[in-house]
Amino acid sequence: MSYTYNANENPFGSTNSLDQNPFDDPNPPAATRQDSDARLEQIRQREAELERREQELNQRAEQIKHHGKNNWPFFFPLIYHDISVELPDQWKPLITRLYQLWMVLGVTLIINFIACIFILVSGSRDGGRDVGASIGYLIIMPPLSFLLWYRPIYNGYMKEQALYYYLFFFFCGWHILFSVYMIIGVLSTGSAGLVQMVQMFVGHHWAAAVLGLVSTIGWVVQGVGIAWYYRMIYNHHNQAGHTVEKAKQELASQGAKAYFTRG
């Protein structure tokens, strides 16, 4: 067989890559190809996960930059509170409803205070005590309820930590009992609830009676509403697998400062 030399031919040229391993099997088995494809898929998934985390960190940094300053209460900001930013989408409606019920509580306390003033004016023997107690409720209840049961469940759904749920269950349980107490309206206790309201209607003290009626409705609305969501939150707490042991571990590892921090 004769060979014709071509002056333009690269004597070092080759149709085979120099990087190719001469000992590789030119036809690898199907299992090897599947393993290679699986590894490539894992790498792609990791890259996608890293990219997603980077986007989340950038978004969080942007949120802290523009929204991270204390903004609540608006007249004297002490903490940062923003349901639309801090809560997962699926829990935003629930926490929004609880916040609205907390505001109903505040309005109810104001109406209750005004009703007690009219009860005093109507000539009630215990009117002075009612007014004094209603002032105390109006000053103490809004901040305590916010800090002791609303803020814990806000943090609970934001961080999904057991400790916050147990704080909520304890203090919100007492709040529900207090709401029942205020609905009854025992004389000289600072409540313009049912007993006081009936007495005002019987005595034809219409202003005090109507205000007592509105106050009672307010206590019923916020009390029943909070009790309803209390049950929903308890079911979620069980499904999430929160336990007392987890709460103890969180308290031991993070301490009380976790209550005041975000993220």
C-alpha positions, 0 to 999 in steps of 0.5 A, spaced: 500 500 500 502 506 498 502 513 502 502 520 499 505 525 503 501 531 503 505 538 505 499 541 508 498 536 512 499 537 520 504 531 522 501 532 529 494 532 527 489 527 530 482 525 529 482 523 537 483 528 542 489 528 546 485 529 552 482 522 551 484 516 556 486 511 551 484 506 556 477 508 557 472 504 554 469 507 548 462 504 549 461 505 557 455 501 560 448 504 561 449 505 569 455 509 568 452 514 564 446 514 569 451 515 574 454 521 571 447 524 569 445 524 576 451 527 578 450 533 573 443 533 576 445 534 583 450 539 581 445 543 577 440 543 583 446 545 588 447 551 583 440 553 583 439 552 591 445 557 592 442 562 587 436 562 590 439 563 597 443 568 594 437 572 592 434 571 599 440 574 602 440 580 597 432 581 598 433 580 606 439 585 606 434 590 602 428 589 606 433 591 612 436 597 609 429 600 607 424 597 612 429 594 618 428 600 623 423 600 628 416 602 626 411 600 631 408 604 635 408 609 629 408 615 635 414 612 639 417 606 635 420 601 639 420 595 635 419 593 628 413 590 626 411 588 618 406 582 617 407 583 609 415 583 610 416 578 616 411 572 615 411 567 610 405 568 605 401 562 608 401 565 615 400 572 613 392 572 613 392 568 620 397 573 623 393 579 620 386 577 623 390 576 630 392 583 629 386 586 627 383 582 634 388 586 638 386 592 635 378 591 636 381 589 644 384 596 644 377 600 641 373 595 646 377 598 652 376 605 650 368 604 649 368 600 656 372 606 659 367 611 656 361 606 658 363 606 665 363 614 666 356 614 664 355 609 669 358 613 674 354 619 672 347 615 672 348 614 679 351 607 680 353 606 687 360 603 684 361 607 679 367 610 681 370 603 682 368 602 675 371 608 672 378 607 676 378 599 674 377 601 667 382 606 666 387 601 669 385 596 664 385 601 658 393 603 660 395 596 662 391 591 657 394 593 650 401 593 651 401 587 655 396 583 650 401 585 645 407 583 648 405 577 652 400 573 647 400 577 640 408 578 639 410 571 641 405 568 636 408 573 631 415 571 632 412 563 632 410 563 625 416 567 623 421 563 626 417 557 627 420 555 634 416 552 639 418 556 645 413 562 642 407 557 641 408 555 649 408 563 651 402 564 646 398 558 649 399 560 656 398 568 656 392 568 651 389 562 655 389 567 661 386 573 656 380 569 653 378 568 661 379 575 662 375 576 656 369 572 659 370 576 665 369 582 662 363 580 658 359 578 664 360 585 667 360 584 675 359 590 678 365 595 681 370 591 677 371 596 671 367 592 666 360 595 662 358 588 661 352 584 661 350 585 668 351 593 668 348 593 661 342 590 664 341 595 670 342 601 665 337 598 661 332 597 667 334 604 670 332 607 663 340 610 663 340 609 655 347 612 653 350 608 659 346 602 656 348 603 649 355 604 650 355 597 655 352 594 649 357 596 644 362 594 649 359 587 651 359 586 643 366 588 643 368 583 648 365 577 645 367 579 638 375 579 640 374 573 645 370 568 641 375 570 635 381 569 639 379 563 642 377 560 635 384 562 632 387 559 639 384 552 637 387 553 629 394 555 632 394 549 637 392 544 631 398 547 627 403 547 633 401 539 634 402 538 626 409 542 626 411 537 632 413 542 637 414 539 644 416 542 651 423 539 650 424 543 644 422 549 647 427 548 653 433 547 648 431 554 644 431 557 651 437 554 653 441 556 647 438 563 645 436 566 651 431 571 652 434 576 647 431 571 642 424 574 644 427 581 641 430 579 635 428 577 628 430 572 623 
